[in-house]
Every structure is written in C-alpha cells, then in structure tokens.
Amino acid sequence: MSSTDTTQGTALVTGASSGIGALYAERLARRGHDLILVARDMAKLTALAERIRSTTHRQVELLPADLTAKADLLRIEKRLQSDPSISLLVNNAGVGATSTLVESDVDSLDKMIQLNVTALTRLARAVVPGMVARGKGAVINIASIVALAPDVLNGTYSGSKAFVLAFTQSMHHELAAKGIQVQAVLPGATSTDFWSTAGVPVSHLPSEIVMKAEEMVDAALVGFDRKELVTIPSLPDAADWDRFDAARKALGPNLSRATAAARYTA
C-alpha cells in the first residue's frame, strides 16, 4: 500500500539502518504502516527515510539510538510506552559472533547479550502493556536458526537467539488470548553485513546456504500473515518443525517429578 488514507498504525523497527531491518521498514511502509526507525547510523537512517517517504508517502520518524547504551534504551522504551499509535514492534537489532568462546573478547560477548537479549526484552516489555490495554498489536522478534543449532557459530550468540525463541514462545502463551500476535523469525545465513561484522564475510560461506535478504524478509512476512508463531524461511517442510515442537511439548509432564528417574537410583 502507498496511499496515505490507509494506515495499519505505526511500526517501530530496531536495527533499521540496513539489511533485514531496512527491508522490514520498506515492506511495512508499503503495507500501510507509518514508521519509527531506530538505529545508530543517522546518515543511513536519513537516506532510508527519504526513499521510503518518496515511494510510499508514509510518515517516517527517526530515533537514532545505541540500544546497548542505557540512556538510549530507556528513551526508546518510553516512546513505546507512551505512543498508542504503535501497533507493531520489530525487534531486529542484534549482532553475532563466529569465534570460539576461548578466542572471544568477553566485553564484546557482554555487549552482544545486552543487545540481543536485554534490549529486546525491555523493548517488548515496554510495548506490550499498551497493546494489551488496546486489545491488539504485534511483536516480531528476529532470532536465528542457531537457536536450534547451538553447535554452530559462537555459543553465546546461539544462546542469545535461543533466548529469543523461548521468550517469544512464552509471550505467545501469555498474550495470544489478549489479542497480541507474536512471531519469532529464524533466518539461516542471510546476505547482509551481519557476517562481515561478525568476522566472516558472507562471500566466504557456501552460496547454497545463503539466502538473499529480500527473499528472507518477504518469506517471514508471509509467515506473519499466516500467524505463524515460529517462521523458519529456509525450512522446506513445516512438518519437521511441528514434529520437533511436539517432541518438546511431550517432555513436559516428565520434566518435574517428585522422585528421580529410576536410572539415577541405585
């Protein structure tokens, strides 16, 4: 959609200056959303906003922020808490790592946790009460296939994305009956600057495992339209995920019992 007389509310997108975040911004504007774009790079945000305004005529507001800086994070939280027009939060901001634990800089790992886990959690917590009060809204959390594959890449990174998946599943359990839609998106290797930032240029990866960012975002939005809780754009057979999730749920009744399993007793 590009008509200014049709609106889907306002979408706040983090990590919006490039890559997946910028594509979400463009796609959502075409769907009729006004935008609030959050990222550190004001120059890239400005160029993106100008392009979106000229092609969709949607309103685009820029909020430059470093979500690992507490003052900036609190400023975005307050906006999410106070703006009733925000109907969608896209928690996209995140960084990755490819080095082993012993070869990693611990301060970089700590900063990654702050962005991938702490900021995502606080922003979701900031926006949800207002959505619940209005009886509608949606949160998209960008995770990764490494949430299901902890032996791939850096364990702290995969752990942070496993948190995003579990957090989204818990949000759904808590909020679905209140009219709030949540989605966890688990991309595989995607052609963005993520890889060079993480230490491995995307050109070093086998081409058969790398999806174009445009295709990934478009597939994720199809999953969103279908109200999928978990969207894995590269997974050919959705039944594979259904079986995996069913096996997880089947463990539930036996995960907490008054006595130890027989195999642990003499």
N, C-alpha and C positions, 0 to 999 in steps of 0.2 A: 504494500500500500504506500502511496505517496501523498494522498490527499490530507490536507490539514484539518478537514472537518471530520475525520475518523481517527479516534485515538484509542489505544489499548492501555493508556496510563503511561507511567514513566518507568523505564528500566534503568537501574544503576548497575553499571558494568565495571568491575575492577580489572586492573591489568589491561586497560583498553587501548593503549597506545599503538599496539602492533599485534601481529599474529592472530591467535584464536580470539582474544578479546576484541580486537578491532573488527574482525569478521562478525562476531556476535553483534556488535554495535550496528554495523551496516545492515545486517539481516533483520534485526529487530526494528530498526527505523523503517525499513521497507514494509514491515508488518503493521506499522502504525504506532509504534512506541515513540514517545519523546525520550530523551536520553540524558543521563548524568554519567559522565565518563571520568573514571578515576585512574590515575597512573602518575608516575614520577616525571615523565618526559613531556613538558608543556609544549614544546615545539611540535612533537609528533601528534599530541592530542589536538592541537590547534589545526594542523593540516587535515587530520581525520574529520574534525567537526565541520570544517569548511566544505569538505567533499560530501559529507552526509547531508548538510543543510541544502546544498545546491542540487542534490539528486533526489531528495525525499521531502524537503521543506518541513522536516520535523524540527522541534526545538532541541537544541543540544547545549547542555551546560557542562563546563569543565571544572573538575575539582582536582587539581594537582596534589598528590599526596604520596608519601612513603609509608606504607602500611606497617612497616617494622618500626616506625617512629611513633611512640605512644601518643604524642600530641596530635599528630596527623590522623592516627587511627580513631582517636576519640572524636575528632571533628567529623569524620565520615559517619561514625556511629550516631552522633547527634542528628545528622541530617536524615539518616534512616529512621530514627525515632520520631522525628518531628514533621516529616513530609508525607501527608496522606495520599499524595498522587503516586507514590512509588508502589507499583503493582508487581514488580519483578526485580529480584536481585540475582545477578550473575556473579558468583564468587569464582572468578577466573584467575586472579593474581596468584602467582606461585613461581617457585624456582626449583630446579632439580640439581642432582649431583650424580656423577658417574664414578668417582674414585672409591676405593675401598674405605672402610671405616678407619683403619690404621693410617691410611695415607691422606685422610681428610683433615682440613682445618676445623677445629672444634667450634670456633666462633662462627664460621660460615654455616656449619650444621645448625647451630643455635638460631642463627638468623633465618634459616630455611624453615625451621619449626615455627618461629614467630609468624612468618608469612603464610605458610601452607596450613598451619593448624590454628594458631592463636587468633590471627586476624580473621580468618574465615569463620571461626566460631563466634567471635564477638560481633561481627557484622550480621551474621544470621540471627543471633540473639537480639540484636538491636532492631531488626526489621520485623520479626515475627509477631510480637505483641500487637502492633498496629494492624497487621494483616488479619490476625485472629479477631480483633475487635470489629473489623470491616467484613469479616466472613469470606475473604477472598485474597488471593495473592499467590506468588510462586517464588521458589528459590531454586536456582540451578547451581550445583556445586561441581566444579571441574576436578575430577580425580585422575586416575590413570590406570592402565591395565596392570601396572606394577603393584597395585593394591591386592591383586590376586596372584602375584608372582614375586614374593619377597626375595628370591634368589637372583633377581635381575637388577642390574644397576646398583645404586648405593642403598644400603638397608635403611638408613634414616629417611631417605626420600621415599622409598616404598612404604615405610611405616607411616609417614605423614599422609600418604594417599590412602592407605588402609584406614586411617582415622577418618578421612573424608567420606569414604564409603560407609563405614559403620555409623558415623554421625548422621549421614543422610537417611540411612535406613531407620535410625531411631527417630529422626524428625518426622518421617512419614508415619511411623507408628503412633506418634503423639499428635500429629497435626492433620492427618488426612480427613478425619471426621469433622474437623473445624473449617473445612473448605480450602485448605492450603495445599498446593501441589509442590512436591519436591522431586528433584531429579539429580542423580549422580551420573556424570558422563565419564566414561573410562576410555580415553583415547589410547591407541597404541602409538608407535613412533609417528610423529606428525612433522611435516616440513615447515618448521618455524625457526626463529632464532634461539629457541629453548636449548637446542643441542649445543650450539657454539658457546652459549652462556654456561652450560653445564660442563663443558670441557671436551666435548666430542662433536666436531662439525657434522651436520646431517649428511654431508657428502661421503662420510666415512662409513655410513650404515648401508646394508644391502638394500637396493632400491625396491625389492619386492616386499619389504616390511614397512615402507614409509608412505603414509597417506598424505595427499595434499590437504592443507588446512581448510580450504574451501569445502572440499568433499566431507571432511570430518564434521565441520560445523553444520552443514546442511543435513547430514545424517542425524546428528544429535538433535536438531530441531524437529525432524520427523518423529524421533523418539519422544520428544517433549509433547508434540501434538497428540501422540498416541497415549500420553500419560504413563509412559514407562517410568518406573522408579529407578531402574538401572539401565543405562544405554551404553552398549559396547559397539561402537560403529563398525569395527572390523570383524566382528564375530559372525560367521556365515549362518549358523543355526542357533536361533534364540533358545531352542530347547536345551542346548548344552548349558546355558546359564540357568534355566529353570531347574534342571536336574541338580546342578551344583547348589543352588539355593535351597532346594528341597532337602538335600542331604544335610545341609547346615541346620535347617529347622528340625530335622528328625533327631538330631543330637540333643535338642532342648530338654526333654523330660529326664534325661540321664546325666545332665551336666552338674547337677547339685543334688546330692543324696545324703542321707543321714549316716551311711556307712561307706567305707572304702570298697572299691571293686574287689571281687574275690582274688583277682590276680595279684593284688598288693597285700594280701593277708597270708600268714604262714599256714 
